[in-house]
């Protein structure tokens, strides 16, 4: 293993996700294991530009593996999108003697890392941290599994009141571009319909499906809607349309919002974060750069950042068929 790198930075960037703290912990402790100094970079690229660094050791990250959010904070940086901002960030890193860094975030964070690497040949490895699971090159992103559990728990609670009042609930979950959260939680929570960006069900088919559910003896229904679904302008307009055309239902809307991002990470996310942190640091020490760490067939693998950014995660078509069968 090459030892050219002596100091590694770690930061979180973009939207927070459960498991980010576990990944920070893994990066710091892997550095300690290999006798490499590790520096936390606060507030993502904004903190990099301002030189907001703190030296970390194995004890600095005690008690955070079970914490949601990120102890290093996160922010979106307009300044880093400019050459002047990136030049300032480079100077701050070099003045601290940081030789490489690990960025935990999504495609926007990876784009910044890739541009920075192209301009300064600065070693970087990405760890995918986003609840949407919308990054190419890994079957699971950090936070995705925890979010599924959070959403299913919320839907289970909403179903209690839906069945008590014979109501139809539209439950909006995150997923602007992909429907992974909606599809998996919809199947897991026994939803009557699942609306995702990849499948345009259409208003008429939705009404037809809900009428079939009613005729089959169902007195209440749950419809899980990804925020990026294209049927209506928004979930409230969709609910109004159904209520106008199905007066036998009381229709309610529940938008789960940012509660999906919070909470203690699941065991799966903690283990995944630990594995990804080790792989990220050891890849840098092996001289690799401009890659993202990912999980493929339960093995840690590397995907070039440009492919991770440009690629598209695919929905599980078999799960759509399973959903159709389960709603009879």
C-alpha positions as CSV (number, residue, x, y, z in Angstrom):
1,X,0.0,0.0,0.0
2,X,1.5,3.4,-1.0
3,X,2.1,5.9,1.7
4,X,2.5,9.1,-0.3
5,X,-0.6,10.6,1.2
6,X,-0.1,11.8,4.8
7,X,-3.2,13.8,5.5
8,X,-6.8,13.1,4.3
9,X,-9.8,15.4,4.7
10,X,-13.4,14.2,5.1
11,X,-16.6,16.1,4.5
12,X,-20.3,15.8,4.0
13,X,-22.0,17.8,1.3
14,X,-25.5,18.4,-0.1
15,X,-28.6,16.9,1.6
16,X,-28.0,15.0,4.8
17,X,-28.7,11.3,5.0
18,X,-28.7,8.8,7.9
19,X,-25.4,7.0,7.9
20,X,-23.2,10.0,7.1
21,X,-21.8,10.1,10.7
22,X,-21.1,6.3,10.5
23,X,-19.1,7.0,7.3
24,X,-17.2,9.9,8.9
25,X,-16.3,7.6,11.8
26,X,-15.1,4.9,9.4
27,X,-12.9,7.3,7.4
28,X,-11.3,8.8,10.6
29,X,-10.7,5.4,12.2
30,X,-9.3,3.9,8.9
31,X,-6.9,6.8,8.7
32,X,-5.9,6.2,12.4
33,X,-5.4,2.5,11.6
34,X,-3.0,3.3,8.8
35,X,-1.2,6.1,10.7
36,X,-2.6,8.8,8.4
37,X,-3.7,12.2,9.8
38,X,-7.4,13.0,9.2
39,X,-9.1,16.4,9.1
40,X,-12.8,17.1,9.2
41,X,-13.9,19.8,6.8
42,X,-17.0,21.6,8.2
43,X,-19.9,22.6,6.0
44,X,-18.8,20.9,2.8
45,X,-17.2,22.9,0.0
46,X,-18.1,26.2,1.8
47,X,-16.0,25.1,4.7
48,X,-13.2,24.0,2.4
49,X,-13.1,27.5,0.9
50,X,-13.0,29.1,4.3
51,X,-10.4,26.7,5.7
52,X,-12.8,25.4,8.4
53,X,-10.8,22.3,9.2
54,X,-10.4,20.4,12.5
55,X,-7.9,17.6,13.2
56,X,-9.7,14.3,14.1
57,X,-8.6,11.1,15.7
58,X,-10.2,7.8,16.6
59,X,-11.7,9.3,19.8
60,X,-13.1,12.3,18.0
61,X,-15.8,10.1,16.4
62,X,-16.9,8.1,19.5
63,X,-20.6,7.7,19.9
64,X,-21.7,9.0,16.5
65,X,-22.3,5.7,14.6
66,X,-25.9,5.7,15.8
67,X,-26.6,9.5,15.1
68,X,-28.6,10.8,12.2
69,X,-27.5,14.0,10.4
70,X,-23.9,14.9,10.1
71,X,-21.5,16.2,12.9
72,X,-19.5,18.0,10.2
73,X,-22.6,19.9,9.0
74,X,-23.4,20.3,5.4
75,X,-24.1,23.2,3.0
76,X,-24.4,24.0,-0.7
77,X,-21.7,26.3,-1.9
78,X,-22.3,28.8,-4.8
79,X,-18.7,30.0,-4.4
80,X,-17.2,26.5,-5.2
81,X,-19.0,26.6,-8.6
82,X,-16.6,29.4,-9.6
83,X,-12.9,29.1,-10.5
84,X,-12.0,31.7,-7.9
85,X,-13.8,29.7,-5.2
86,X,-12.1,26.5,-6.2
87,X,-8.7,28.2,-6.3
88,X,-9.2,29.5,-2.7
89,X,-10.3,26.0,-1.6
90,X,-7.1,24.5,-3.1
91,X,-4.9,27.1,-1.3
92,X,-6.6,26.3,2.0
93,X,-6.1,22.5,1.6
94,X,-2.4,22.9,0.6
95,X,-1.7,25.4,3.5
96,X,-3.1,22.7,5.9
97,X,-1.1,20.0,4.2
98,X,-4.1,18.0,3.2
99,X,-3.2,15.7,0.4
100,X,-6.6,14.1,-0.5
101,X,-10.2,14.1,0.6
102,X,-13.2,11.9,0.9
103,X,-16.6,13.6,0.0
104,X,-19.8,12.0,1.3
105,X,-22.8,13.2,-0.8
106,X,-24.7,13.0,-4.0
107,X,-24.2,13.8,-7.7
108,X,-23.8,17.6,-7.1
109,X,-21.1,16.9,-4.6
110,X,-19.4,14.5,-6.9
111,X,-19.6,17.0,-9.8
112,X,-17.7,19.5,-7.7
113,X,-15.1,16.9,-6.8
114,X,-14.6,15.9,-10.4
115,X,-14.2,19.5,-11.6
116,X,-11.7,20.1,-8.7
117,X,-9.8,17.0,-9.6
118,X,-9.6,18.0,-13.3
119,X,-8.3,21.5,-12.4
120,X,-5.8,20.6,-9.6
121,X,-5.3,16.9,-10.0
122,X,-6.3,16.6,-6.3
123,X,-7.0,13.1,-5.2
124,X,-10.6,12.5,-4.2
125,X,-12.9,9.5,-3.5
126,X,-16.7,9.8,-3.2
127,X,-19.1,8.0,-0.8
128,X,-22.7,8.1,-2.0
129,X,-24.9,9.6,0.7
130,X,-28.4,10.3,-0.4
131,X,-31.8,8.8,0.7
132,X,-33.1,8.7,-2.9
133,X,-30.8,5.8,-4.0
134,X,-30.4,7.7,-7.3
135,X,-26.7,7.2,-7.8
136,X,-25.3,4.9,-10.5
137,X,-22.7,2.4,-9.5
138,X,-24.1,1.1,-6.2
139,X,-27.2,-0.9,-5.3
140,X,-27.6,1.1,-2.1
141,X,-26.7,4.7,-1.1
142,X,-26.2,5.7,2.5
143,X,-29.5,6.5,4.2
144,X,-31.7,4.7,1.7
145,X,-32.4,1.7,3.9
146,X,-33.1,3.8,7.0
147,X,-35.5,6.0,5.0
148,X,-37.4,3.0,3.8
149,X,-37.9,1.9,7.4
150,X,-38.9,5.4,8.5
151,X,-41.5,5.7,5.7
152,X,-43.0,2.2,6.2
153,X,-43.4,3.0,9.9
154,X,-45.2,6.2,9.0
155,X,-47.5,4.5,6.5
156,X,-48.4,1.8,9.0
157,X,-49.5,4.5,11.4
158,X,-51.5,6.4,8.8
159,X,-53.2,3.1,7.7
160,X,-54.6,2.9,11.3
161,X,-56.6,6.1,10.8
162,X,-57.4,5.4,7.2
163,X,-59.1,2.1,8.1
164,X,-60.9,3.7,11.1
165,X,-62.5,6.4,9.0
166,X,-62.9,4.6,5.6
167,X,-60.5,7.2,4.1
168,X,-58.3,7.2,1.0
169,X,-54.8,8.6,1.9
170,X,-52.3,10.0,-0.6
171,X,-48.9,9.8,1.0
172,X,-46.1,11.7,-0.7
173,X,-42.5,10.5,-0.2
174,X,-39.3,11.9,-1.5
175,X,-38.1,10.9,-5.0
176,X,-37.9,13.8,-7.4
177,X,-36.3,11.8,-10.3
178,X,-36.6,8.1,-9.3
179,X,-39.3,6.1,-7.5
180,X,-37.1,3.7,-5.4
181,X,-38.5,5.0,-2.0
182,X,-42.2,5.0,-3.2
183,X,-42.0,1.6,-4.9
184,X,-40.3,-0.3,-2.1
185,X,-42.3,1.3,0.8
186,X,-45.5,0.9,-1.2
187,X,-44.9,-2.8,-1.5
188,X,-43.6,-3.1,2.1
189,X,-46.6,-1.2,3.5
190,X,-49.2,-2.9,1.3
191,X,-50.3,0.2,-0.6
192,X,-53.2,-0.1,-3.0
193,X,-51.4,2.0,-5.6
194,X,-47.9,3.3,-6.1
195,X,-47.2,6.4,-8.3
196,X,-43.6,6.9,-9.5
197,X,-41.9,9.0,-12.2
198,X,-40.9,5.9,-14.2
199,X,-44.5,4.7,-14.7
200,X,-47.2,7.1,-15.9
201,X,-50.4,5.4,-14.6
202,X,-52.6,8.2,-15.8
203,X,-55.7,9.6,-14.0
204,X,-58.2,7.3,-15.7
205,X,-56.3,4.2,-14.8
206,X,-55.8,5.4,-11.3
207,X,-59.6,5.9,-10.8
208,X,-60.2,2.5,-12.4
209,X,-57.8,0.9,-10.0
210,X,-59.3,2.6,-6.9
211,X,-62.8,1.6,-8.0
212,X,-61.7,-2.0,-8.3
213,X,-60.3,-1.8,-4.8
214,X,-63.6,-0.4,-3.6
215,X,-65.6,-3.1,-5.4
216,X,-63.4,-5.9,-4.0
217,X,-64.4,-4.9,-0.5
218,X,-61.7,-2.5,0.6
219,X,-63.1,0.3,2.8
220,X,-59.9,2.3,2.8
221,X,-56.9,2.7,0.6
222,X,-53.3,4.0,0.7
223,X,-51.7,5.5,-2.4
224,X,-47.9,6.2,-2.2
225,X,-46.8,9.0,-4.4
226,X,-43.2,9.9,-5.3
227,X,-42.8,13.7,-5.4
228,X,-41.6,13.4,-9.0
229,X,-44.7,11.6,-10.2
230,X,-46.1,13.1,-13.4
231,X,-49.8,12.4,-13.1
232,X,-50.8,15.7,-11.5
233,X,-49.2,19.0,-10.9
234,X,-48.9,18.0,-7.2
235,X,-50.3,15.5,-4.8
236,X,-53.0,18.0,-3.6
237,X,-54.3,18.5,-7.1
238,X,-54.3,14.8,-7.6
239,X,-56.3,14.2,-4.3
240,X,-58.9,16.9,-5.3
241,X,-59.4,15.2,-8.7
242,X,-60.0,11.8,-7.1
243,X,-62.3,13.2,-4.5
244,X,-64.4,14.9,-7.2
245,X,-64.7,11.7,-9.1
246,X,-65.1,9.2,-6.2
247,X,-67.4,10.9,-3.7
248,X,-67.7,7.6,-1.7
249,X,-64.2,8.3,-0.3
250,X,-62.9,10.9,2.1
251,X,-59.6,11.8,0.7
252,X,-56.6,13.0,2.8
253,X,-53.0,13.9,1.9
254,X,-50.0,13.4,4.1
255,X,-46.6,14.8,2.9
256,X,-43.9,13.1,4.9
257,X,-41.3,15.7,4.0
258,X,-38.0,16.0,5.8
259,X,-38.8,13.5,8.5
260,X,-37.6,11.0,5.9
261,X,-34.0,12.3,6.3
262,X,-33.8,12.0,10.0
263,X,-33.4,9.4,12.6
264,X,-30.9,6.9,13.8
265,X,-29.4,4.9,10.9
266,X,-30.4,1.2,10.4
267,X,-27.9,-1.6,11.1
268,X,-27.6,-2.0,7.3
269,X,-26.6,1.7,6.8
270,X,-24.2,1.6,9.7
271,X,-22.4,-1.5,8.2
272,X,-22.5,-0.1,4.7
273,X,-21.0,3.2,5.9
274,X,-18.3,1.4,7.8
275,X,-17.4,-0.6,4.7
276,X,-17.5,2.4,2.4
277,X,-15.2,4.5,4.6
278,X,-12.6,1.8,4.7
279,X,-12.7,1.3,1.0
280,X,-12.5,5.1,0.3
281,X,-9.4,5.7,2.5
282,X,-7.6,2.5,1.3
283,X,-8.3,3.4,-2.3
284,X,-6.7,6.8,-1.9
285,X,-3.6,5.2,-0.2
286,X,-3.4,2.8,-3.2
287,X,-3.1,5.8,-5.5
288,X,-6.7,5.7,-6.8
289,X,-8.6,8.9,-7.4
290,X,-11.8,10.3,-9.0
291,X,-13.9,7.3,-8.1
292,X,-17.0,6.6,-6.1
293,X,-17.2,3.7,-3.7
294,X,-20.3,1.5,-4.3
295,X,-21.9,-1.8,-3.3
296,X,-22.3,-4.3,-6.1
297,X,-23.3,-7.9,-5.4
298,X,-22.4,-7.3,-1.7
299,X,-18.8,-6.4,-2.7
300,X,-17.2,-2.9,-2.4
301,X,-16.4,-1.6,-5.9
302,X,-15.2,1.6,-7.5
303,X,-17.1,3.5,-10.2
304,X,-15.5,6.5,-12.0
305,X,-17.1,9.7,-10.8
306,X,-18.2,10.8,-14.2
307,X,-20.1,7.5,-14.7
308,X,-21.7,7.8,-11.3
309,X,-22.9,11.3,-12.1
310,X,-24.1,10.6,-15.7
311,X,-25.4,7.1,-15.1
312,X,-29.0,6.4,-14.0
313,X,-30.1,4.0,-11.3
314,X,-32.8,1.7,-12.6
315,X,-36.1,0.9,-11.0
316,X,-36.8,-2.8,-10.2
317,X,-39.3,-3.8,-12.8
318,X,-40.0,-7.1,-11.1
319,X,-41.1,-5.1,-8.0
320,X,-43.6,-3.2,-10.1
321,X,-45.1,-6.6,-11.2
322,X,-45.2,-7.8,-7.6
323,X,-47.0,-4.6,-6.6
324,X,-49.6,-5.2,-9.3
325,X,-50.2,-8.7,-8.1
326,X,-50.4,-7.6,-4.4
327,X,-53.2,-5.1,-5.1
328,X,-55.9,-7.5,-6.2
